[in-house]
Amino acid sequence: MSNAHMIIDEKDWEGLPENKRSWIMYNTMQSVEHRVTKLEGRKWIDKSLTAIFGLIGGFVAYFGINLR
């Protein structure tokens, strides 16, 4: 699957035959599905980073308040 993004304006779209339009729509939907699946697979990374940075922020806040 390529990472190239195809930009088609309205004028070009109107000039395309129906089978070419269908193929472009199919490729676009496959690309979106691939990207969403990839993002959904990163949940544990996002949650882990959130917990780590939350702990770091908590320590910084705690020591910042105690130093005053």
VEXPALO-429689 format. One record per residue (C-alpha): x, y, z. Coordinates in nm, 4 decimals, decimal comma. Layout:
# residues N
         c1         c2         c3
          X          Y          Z
...
//
This chain:
# residues 68
         c1         c2         c3
     0,0000     0,0000     0,0000
     0,1457     0,3307    -0,0987
     0,1503     0,6364     0,1225
     0,0947     0,8714    -0,1714
    -0,2146     1,0860    -0,1458
    -0,4049     1,1565    -0,4635
    -0,5678     1,4971    -0,4910
    -0,8409     1,5199    -0,7534
    -1,0362     1,8375    -0,8050
    -1,3975     1,8544    -0,9158
    -1,3142     1,9241    -1,2809
    -1,0881     1,6182    -1,3083
    -1,3437     1,4007    -1,1266
    -1,6194     1,4910    -1,3723
    -1,4005     1,3882    -1,6676
    -1,3190     1,0427    -1,5323
    -1,5047     0,7325    -1,6507
    -1,7158     0,5512    -1,3911
    -1,4800     0,2520    -1,3574
    -1,1849     0,4852    -1,2845
    -1,3922     0,6697    -1,0212
    -1,4826     0,3397    -0,8578
    -1,1187     0,2337    -0,8506
    -1,0121     0,5634    -0,6910
    -1,2863     0,5292    -0,4268
    -1,1793     0,1707    -0,3549
    -0,8139     0,2699    -0,3123
    -0,9116     0,5620    -0,0904
    -1,1227     0,3413     0,1377
    -0,8434     0,0836     0,1605
    -0,5975     0,3568     0,2549
    -0,8311     0,4936     0,5236
    -0,8888     0,1433     0,6639
    -0,5140     0,0806     0,6795
    -0,4471     0,4104     0,8571
    -0,7299     0,3649     1,1107
    -0,6202     0,0086     1,1872
    -0,2658     0,1323     1,2440
    -0,3875     0,4065     1,4808
    -0,6141     0,1687     1,6726
    -0,3210    -0,0670     1,7276
    -0,1302     0,2047     1,9106
    -0,3702     0,2240     2,2086
    -0,1305     0,0607     2,4528
     0,1517     0,2941     2,3500
    -0,0690     0,5996     2,3958
    -0,1928     0,4799     2,7357
     0,1598     0,3965     2,8498
     0,2963     0,7349     2,7486
     0,0041     0,9089     2,9159
     0,0710     0,7238     3,2425
     0,4462     0,7921     3,2316
     0,4090     1,1625     3,1601
     0,1311     1,1863     3,4189
     0,3701     1,0470     3,6807
     0,6454     1,2846     3,5734
     0,4046     1,5788     3,5858
     0,2823     1,4699     3,9272
     0,6358     1,4561     4,0675
     0,7230     1,7949     3,9187
     0,4068     1,9488     4,0635
     0,4671     1,7892     4,4045
     0,8267     1,9100     4,4286
     0,7344     2,2509     4,2860
     0,4736     2,3038     4,5553
     0,7041     2,1825     4,8340
     0,9879     2,4126     4,7268
     0,7796     2,7265     4,7787
//
